Amino acid sequence: MLTVYTDAHRLHAGRAELYNGTITPCFEKPERADMVLARVRDSALGEVRAPKDHGLAPVLAVHDEGYVRFWETAWQRWSEGGRDWDALPKMWQVRRLRATIPDHVEGQLCYYSMDAGTPLTAGTWQAITGAANVAVTAADHLLSGAKSAFALTRPPGHHAARDYCGGYCYFNNAAIAAERLRAGGAHRVALLDVDYHHGNGTQDIFYQRDDVLFLSIHGDPRTEYPFFLGHADETGEGAGLGYNANFPLAAGSSVDAWFAALDAACKRIEAYGADALVISLGVDTYEGDPISRFSLAHDDFLRIGQRLARLGLPTQFCFEGGYAVEPIGVNAVNVLQGFELG
C-alpha cells in the first residue's frame, strides 16, 4: 500500500490547549505522525511518497473561501507587534451574538473556531496545506487504478467544517479526498469515520448531498466531544436526506458492540453502491487512549482492516485521531495490514 507523507506536519506543534478545565500541553503533537511513519517503514507496508502541490483549489472545493484565506494570513497578522506565542480563541460567536466577521485577527479566530483546543501556530498554514496535498495525492493514486492508499495526514481533519475549525482540525482532509474522488469520476463515494469522536466537520460539509454517504461510529455526543452533533437522528437534509448515518455508542461500550456498529455501517455502504471509500482513520478507540473511552486492543485494528477489505472498494485511509503515542503506529498500521490481507 502506498503511503503519502510530508515532513511539513512538524511545522505545526501547538504548545497548549484547554482540556479538562486547565491549560495543558497539546495531545495532538508531531510525534503522533512520526510514530506511524516509523511503523509503516518497519513493517514494509509499501512505498512512502511525498505529495504533489495541488494548490488551494481542492481545499476551496469543500471549505468557505473566507475561512481558507483567514488561515493563509492569520499567523502573519497575529505575530505583528512581536507576539511569538500560539493563539487560542478567548470567546465564540454563539447564540444571539451577531454573525459578523470582525476585522481583527483575534476576533476572526474566535469567529472561525469551535473550541480552545485548536491553536494557531507559526507553522499551521504550511502543515495544513501540506496535509491537504497528502490527501489529494493519495486520492489521485486511487483514481489511477490503485486498490488502496494511506494519506498520513497531520493535523487531522474530521472536526473541520466548511467554515470553522476545532478538535485539532483545520482543513478536512478526508472531505477533500472524497471531493477529489468525486471530481475524478467516482460517482458515489462513501466516507466512514471510525475515530472515537464524531466527524462533525465532515457531516457539515456533506449533509445536504447524496453523492457522498457519510457514516460515523463514535462515542455518544450526550457525554462525549463534540457534544452538539453525532446523534442517530441526524440523517441528512434536502437532497442529502438518508445519506448521513451516525452510530453513537455509550462510553465504555464493548468491543462486540463496536464491531456490530461497523458491520451495520458496512452494510449501508454496500446498499449505497459506492464506487470508492474514504476512511477517517482515528485509532483513539484504543483501550489505552488518554482522552477516549472505548477498549479496542491491537488485534482488533487488524479486524477493522479485514472487514473493510470485504467491501471490495478502492479505499483511501486518512489519518485522524489517536493520542496514546507509543502504540499509535502499531494500531494504525494494523488496520492497513488487515486491509491488505483481506
JOMORA-V75507 format. One record per residue. N is the residue number from 0. SS is DSSP state (2 for helix, 1 for strand, 0 for the rest). PSI is psi in degrees with one decimal (NA if undefined). OMEGA is omega in whole degrees, 0 to 359 (none if undefined). Layout:
# JOMORA-V75507
n=N ss=SS psi=PSI omega=OMEGA
n=N ss=SS psi=PSI omega=OMEGA
This chain:
# JOMORA-V75507
n=0 ss=0 psi=132.2 omega=176
n=1 ss=1 psi=135.8 omega=170
n=2 ss=1 psi=130.3 omega=175
n=3 ss=1 psi=132.1 omega=190
n=4 ss=0 psi=147.0 omega=172
n=5 ss=0 psi=141.0 omega=175
n=6 ss=2 psi=-10.7 omega=182
n=7 ss=2 psi=-22.2 omega=180
n=8 ss=2 psi=-30.4 omega=183
n=9 ss=2 psi=-17.2 omega=179
n=10 ss=2 psi=-17.8 omega=175
n=11 ss=0 psi=106.3 omega=181
n=12 ss=0 psi=85.2 omega=182
n=13 ss=0 psi=144.4 omega=182
n=14 ss=0 psi=-33.5 omega=186
n=15 ss=0 psi=155.5 omega=174
n=16 ss=1 psi=163.9 omega=174
n=17 ss=1 psi=117.1 omega=181
n=18 ss=1 psi=131.5 omega=176
n=19 ss=0 psi=35.4 omega=176
n=20 ss=0 psi=5.1 omega=181
n=21 ss=1 psi=157.7 omega=171
n=22 ss=1 psi=121.6 omega=188
n=23 ss=1 psi=155.7 omega=175
n=24 ss=0 psi=145.6 omega=185
n=25 ss=0 psi=132.4 omega=172
n=26 ss=0 psi=-31.9 omega=182
n=27 ss=0 psi=108.1 omega=188
n=28 ss=0 psi=162.6 omega=186
n=29 ss=2 psi=-30.7 omega=182
n=30 ss=2 psi=-24.9 omega=180
n=31 ss=2 psi=-53.8 omega=181
n=32 ss=2 psi=-34.5 omega=179
n=33 ss=2 psi=-41.9 omega=180
n=34 ss=2 psi=-38.2 omega=178
n=35 ss=2 psi=-44.4 omega=179
n=36 ss=2 psi=-42.1 omega=179
n=37 ss=2 psi=-40.4 omega=180
n=38 ss=2 psi=-39.0 omega=176
n=39 ss=2 psi=-45.7 omega=182
n=40 ss=2 psi=-42.3 omega=181
n=41 ss=2 psi=-32.2 omega=183
n=42 ss=0 psi=-0.2 omega=180
n=43 ss=0 psi=45.4 omega=181
n=44 ss=0 psi=-35.6 omega=182
n=45 ss=0 psi=-168.7 omega=182
n=46 ss=0 psi=142.1 omega=170
n=47 ss=1 psi=123.7 omega=187
n=48 ss=1 psi=142.4 omega=174
n=49 ss=0 psi=150.1 omega=180
n=50 ss=0 psi=159.0 omega=168
n=51 ss=0 psi=155.7 omega=177
n=52 ss=0 psi=114.7 omega=182
n=53 ss=0 psi=6.3 omega=181
n=54 ss=0 psi=-164.7 omega=185
n=55 ss=0 psi=-8.1 omega=183
n=56 ss=2 psi=-44.5 omega=179
n=57 ss=2 psi=-30.9 omega=178
n=58 ss=2 psi=-44.8 omega=181
n=59 ss=2 psi=-15.8 omega=177
n=60 ss=0 psi=-20.3 omega=180
n=61 ss=0 psi=-14.4 omega=183
n=62 ss=0 psi=149.7 omega=176
n=63 ss=0 psi=137.0 omega=184
n=64 ss=2 psi=-40.9 omega=179
n=65 ss=2 psi=-37.9 omega=178
n=66 ss=2 psi=-44.9 omega=181
n=67 ss=2 psi=-45.1 omega=181
n=68 ss=2 psi=-30.7 omega=175
n=69 ss=2 psi=-49.8 omega=182
n=70 ss=2 psi=-30.9 omega=182
n=71 ss=2 psi=-34.6 omega=185
n=72 ss=2 psi=0.0 omega=191
n=73 ss=2 psi=-46.6 omega=184
n=74 ss=2 psi=-40.9 omega=179
n=75 ss=2 psi=-44.6 omega=182
n=76 ss=2 psi=-36.4 omega=179
n=77 ss=2 psi=-40.2 omega=186
n=78 ss=2 psi=-9.0 omega=176
n=79 ss=0 psi=136.1 omega=182
n=80 ss=0 psi=5.0 omega=172
n=81 ss=0 psi=3.6 omega=179
n=82 ss=0 psi=113.8 omega=179
n=83 ss=0 psi=12.5 omega=178
n=84 ss=0 psi=161.1 omega=180
n=85 ss=0 psi=156.7 omega=178
n=86 ss=1 psi=133.4 omega=171
n=87 ss=0 psi=148.4 omega=179
n=88 ss=0 psi=145.4 omega=178
n=89 ss=0 psi=-4.6 omega=174
n=90 ss=0 psi=174.5 omega=181
n=91 ss=0 psi=153.1 omega=176
n=92 ss=0 psi=97.9 omega=187
n=93 ss=0 psi=-170.6 omega=184
n=94 ss=0 psi=131.7 omega=174
n=95 ss=0 psi=6.3 omega=164
n=96 ss=0 psi=150.1 omega=181
n=97 ss=0 psi=137.2 omega=180
n=98 ss=0 psi=57.6 omega=178
n=99 ss=0 psi=147.1 omega=182
n=100 ss=0 psi=117.2 omega=180
n=101 ss=0 psi=163.6 omega=177
n=102 ss=0 psi=-31.9 omega=186
n=103 ss=0 psi=143.0 omega=183
n=104 ss=2 psi=-36.7 omega=180
n=105 ss=2 psi=-42.6 omega=177
n=106 ss=2 psi=-36.9 omega=178
n=107 ss=2 psi=-38.0 omega=176
n=108 ss=2 psi=-40.3 omega=176
n=109 ss=2 psi=-42.0 omega=182
n=110 ss=2 psi=-39.5 omega=186
n=111 ss=0 psi=9.1 omega=182
n=112 ss=1 psi=152.6 omega=173
n=113 ss=0 psi=-5.6 omega=179
n=114 ss=0 psi=178.9 omega=178
n=115 ss=0 psi=36.8 omega=178
n=116 ss=0 psi=13.3 omega=188
n=117 ss=0 psi=77.5 omega=189
n=118 ss=0 psi=148.0 omega=167
n=119 ss=1 psi=125.6 omega=180
n=120 ss=0 psi=172.8 omega=181
n=121 ss=0 psi=-30.4 omega=184
n=122 ss=0 psi=12.2 omega=184
n=123 ss=2 psi=-47.8 omega=183
n=124 ss=2 psi=-46.2 omega=181
n=125 ss=2 psi=-37.7 omega=182
n=126 ss=2 psi=-43.2 omega=185
n=127 ss=2 psi=-32.6 omega=174
n=128 ss=2 psi=-33.9 omega=174
n=129 ss=2 psi=-43.4 omega=179
n=130 ss=2 psi=-40.2 omega=177
n=131 ss=2 psi=-41.1 omega=177
n=132 ss=2 psi=-37.4 omega=175
n=133 ss=2 psi=-47.5 omega=182
n=134 ss=2 psi=-43.1 omega=182
n=135 ss=2 psi=-41.0 omega=179
n=136 ss=2 psi=-39.9 omega=177
n=137 ss=2 psi=-39.1 omega=178
n=138 ss=2 psi=-41.0 omega=178
n=139 ss=2 psi=-31.5 omega=176
n=140 ss=2 psi=-40.8 omega=175
n=141 ss=2 psi=-42.9 omega=181
n=142 ss=2 psi=-21.6 omega=178
n=143 ss=0 psi=-2.1 omega=176
n=144 ss=0 psi=0.2 omega=180
n=145 ss=0 psi=153.4 omega=179
n=146 ss=0 psi=-32.3 omega=187
n=147 ss=1 psi=162.9 omega=175
n=148 ss=1 psi=149.8 omega=178
n=149 ss=1 psi=116.3 omega=174
n=150 ss=1 psi=107.2 omega=182
n=151 ss=0 psi=77.3 omega=188
n=152 ss=0 psi=127.9 omega=172
n=153 ss=0 psi=134.1 omega=1
n=154 ss=0 psi=161.5 omega=177
n=155 ss=0 psi=179.7 omega=188
n=156 ss=0 psi=-15.3 omega=197
n=157 ss=0 psi=-12.9 omega=174
n=158 ss=0 psi=-7.9 omega=180
n=159 ss=0 psi=118.1 omega=180
n=160 ss=0 psi=-171.4 omega=182
n=161 ss=0 psi=-37.0 omega=186
n=162 ss=0 psi=29.2 omega=170
n=163 ss=0 psi=153.5 omega=179
n=164 ss=1 psi=170.1 omega=176
n=165 ss=1 psi=163.3 omega=175
n=166 ss=0 psi=37.9 omega=180
n=167 ss=0 psi=6.5 omega=189
n=168 ss=1 psi=139.9 omega=184
n=169 ss=0 psi=-58.9 omega=171
n=170 ss=0 psi=142.4 omega=185
n=171 ss=0 psi=93.3 omega=186
n=172 ss=2 psi=-42.0 omega=181
n=173 ss=2 psi=-39.8 omega=177
n=174 ss=2 psi=-39.8 omega=177
n=175 ss=2 psi=-42.6 omega=179
n=176 ss=2 psi=-44.8 omega=180
n=177 ss=2 psi=-41.8 omega=179
n=178 ss=2 psi=-36.8 omega=177
n=179 ss=2 psi=-42.3 omega=178
n=180 ss=2 psi=-40.7 omega=177
n=181 ss=2 psi=-48.9 omega=182
n=182 ss=2 psi=-26.0 omega=182
n=183 ss=0 psi=0.9 omega=174
n=184 ss=0 psi=-4.1 omega=175
n=185 ss=0 psi=104.8 omega=188
n=186 ss=0 psi=-33.5 omega=179
n=187 ss=0 psi=123.0 omega=180
n=188 ss=1 psi=134.9 omega=171
n=189 ss=1 psi=138.4 omega=179
n=190 ss=1 psi=109.6 omega=184
n=191 ss=1 psi=124.9 omega=181
n=192 ss=1 psi=117.7 omega=181
n=193 ss=0 psi=13.0 omega=175
n=194 ss=0 psi=156.5 omega=179
n=195 ss=0 psi=-31.2 omega=185
n=196 ss=0 psi=141.9 omega=182
n=197 ss=0 psi=139.7 omega=177
n=198 ss=0 psi=67.5 omega=185
n=199 ss=2 psi=-36.4 omega=181
n=200 ss=2 psi=-42.5 omega=179
n=201 ss=2 psi=-42.7 omega=177
n=202 ss=2 psi=-43.8 omega=181
n=203 ss=2 psi=-41.8 omega=185
n=204 ss=2 psi=-37.8 omega=187
n=205 ss=2 psi=8.8 omega=191
n=206 ss=0 psi=-25.6 omega=182
n=207 ss=0 psi=22.1 omega=183
n=208 ss=0 psi=148.9 omega=179
n=209 ss=0 psi=5.5 omega=180
n=210 ss=0 psi=-4.8 omega=173
n=211 ss=1 psi=112.5 omega=176
n=212 ss=1 psi=118.7 omega=179
n=213 ss=1 psi=132.4 omega=178
n=214 ss=1 psi=142.1 omega=182
n=215 ss=1 psi=130.2 omega=174
n=216 ss=1 psi=123.3 omega=192
n=217 ss=1 psi=168.9 omega=174
n=218 ss=1 psi=139.1 omega=184
n=219 ss=0 psi=124.4 omega=183
n=220 ss=0 psi=-8.1 omega=174
n=221 ss=0 psi=-23.6 omega=179
n=222 ss=0 psi=-12.6 omega=189
n=223 ss=0 psi=145.6 omega=173
n=224 ss=0 psi=138.3 omega=12
n=225 ss=0 psi=15.8 omega=167
n=226 ss=0 psi=-44.9 omega=192
n=227 ss=0 psi=5.0 omega=169
n=228 ss=0 psi=159.1 omega=176
n=229 ss=0 psi=10.6 omega=179
n=230 ss=0 psi=156.2 omega=185
n=231 ss=0 psi=-23.4 omega=182
n=232 ss=0 psi=4.7 omega=175
n=233 ss=0 psi=98.8 omega=190
n=234 ss=0 psi=10.6 omega=181
n=235 ss=0 psi=172.1 omega=185
n=236 ss=0 psi=144.0 omega=180
n=237 ss=2 psi=-130.3 omega=179
n=238 ss=2 psi=-22.8 omega=182
n=239 ss=2 psi=2.3 omega=181
n=240 ss=0 psi=123.3 omega=182
n=241 ss=0 psi=-1.2 omega=183
n=242 ss=0 psi=21.8 omega=174
n=243 ss=1 psi=126.4 omega=183
n=244 ss=1 psi=117.0 omega=178
n=245 ss=1 psi=140.7 omega=179
n=246 ss=1 psi=75.1 omega=181
n=247 ss=1 psi=135.5 omega=179
n=248 ss=1 psi=141.5 omega=179
n=249 ss=0 psi=142.2 omega=175
n=250 ss=0 psi=135.1 omega=182
n=251 ss=0 psi=5.5 omega=179
n=252 ss=0 psi=152.9 omega=183
n=253 ss=0 psi=162.5 omega=175
n=254 ss=2 psi=-38.5 omega=179
n=255 ss=2 psi=-40.2 omega=179
n=256 ss=2 psi=-38.8 omega=180
n=257 ss=2 psi=-44.7 omega=182
n=258 ss=2 psi=-27.3 omega=173
n=259 ss=2 psi=-39.9 omega=177
n=260 ss=2 psi=-41.1 omega=178
n=261 ss=2 psi=-42.7 omega=180
n=262 ss=2 psi=-40.8 omega=178
n=263 ss=2 psi=-40.8 omega=179
n=264 ss=2 psi=-41.7 omega=180
n=265 ss=2 psi=-37.5 omega=178
n=266 ss=2 psi=-35.8 omega=175
n=267 ss=2 psi=-39.0 omega=179
n=268 ss=2 psi=-42.2 omega=178
n=269 ss=2 psi=-43.3 omega=181
n=270 ss=2 psi=-30.6 omega=180
n=271 ss=2 psi=-29.3 omega=181
n=272 ss=0 psi=44.8 omega=183
n=273 ss=0 psi=147.7 omega=174
n=274 ss=0 psi=-22.1 omega=181
n=275 ss=1 psi=158.7 omega=184
n=276 ss=1 psi=133.2 omega=172
n=277 ss=1 psi=133.5 omega=179
n=278 ss=1 psi=120.5 omega=167
n=279 ss=1 psi=99.6 omega=191
n=280 ss=1 psi=85.7 omega=168
n=281 ss=0 psi=138.1 omega=179
n=282 ss=0 psi=24.7 omega=175
n=283 ss=0 psi=9.0 omega=168
n=284 ss=0 psi=-3.5 omega=180
n=285 ss=1 psi=144.2 omega=184
n=286 ss=0 psi=-21.6 omega=181
n=287 ss=0 psi=11.9 omega=182
n=288 ss=0 psi=136.1 omega=186
n=289 ss=0 psi=-16.3 omega=183
n=290 ss=0 psi=19.0 omega=181
n=291 ss=0 psi=167.1 omega=189
n=292 ss=0 psi=44.8 omega=166
n=293 ss=0 psi=-179.4 omega=190
n=294 ss=0 psi=38.8 omega=176
n=295 ss=1 psi=140.5 omega=178
n=296 ss=0 psi=172.9 omega=184
n=297 ss=2 psi=-48.2 omega=184
n=298 ss=2 psi=-24.8 omega=178
n=299 ss=2 psi=-28.9 omega=179
n=300 ss=2 psi=-30.5 omega=170
n=301 ss=2 psi=-42.9 omega=180
n=302 ss=2 psi=-37.2 omega=178
n=303 ss=2 psi=-49.6 omega=180
n=304 ss=2 psi=-40.5 omega=180
n=305 ss=2 psi=-39.9 omega=179
n=306 ss=2 psi=-39.3 omega=179
n=307 ss=2 psi=-35.9 omega=179
n=308 ss=2 psi=-31.1 omega=181
n=309 ss=0 psi=-17.0 omega=177
n=310 ss=0 psi=-22.2 omega=176
n=311 ss=0 psi=30.4 omega=184
n=312 ss=0 psi=147.8 omega=167
n=313 ss=1 psi=127.2 omega=192
n=314 ss=1 psi=129.8 omega=174
n=315 ss=1 psi=130.1 omega=176
n=316 ss=1 psi=129.1 omega=174
n=317 ss=1 psi=125.0 omega=184
n=318 ss=1 psi=133.7 omega=179
n=319 ss=0 psi=-116.0 omega=187
n=320 ss=0 psi=-178.7 omega=184
n=321 ss=0 psi=112.5 omega=192
n=322 ss=0 psi=3.8 omega=165
n=323 ss=0 psi=95.3 omega=196
n=324 ss=2 psi=-42.3 omega=185
n=325 ss=2 psi=-46.1 omega=181
n=326 ss=2 psi=5.2 omega=188
n=327 ss=2 psi=-37.3 omega=180
n=328 ss=2 psi=-42.4 omega=179
n=329 ss=2 psi=-46.9 omega=184
n=330 ss=2 psi=-44.5 omega=181
n=331 ss=2 psi=-45.8 omega=183
n=332 ss=2 psi=-28.8 omega=175
n=333 ss=2 psi=-40.5 omega=177
n=334 ss=2 psi=-46.4 omega=183
n=335 ss=2 psi=-40.4 omega=178
n=336 ss=2 psi=-37.3 omega=176
n=337 ss=2 psi=-39.2 omega=177
n=338 ss=2 psi=-42.3 omega=180
n=339 ss=2 psi=-35.7 omega=179
n=340 ss=2 psi=-29.7 omega=177
n=341 ss=0 psi=NA omega=none
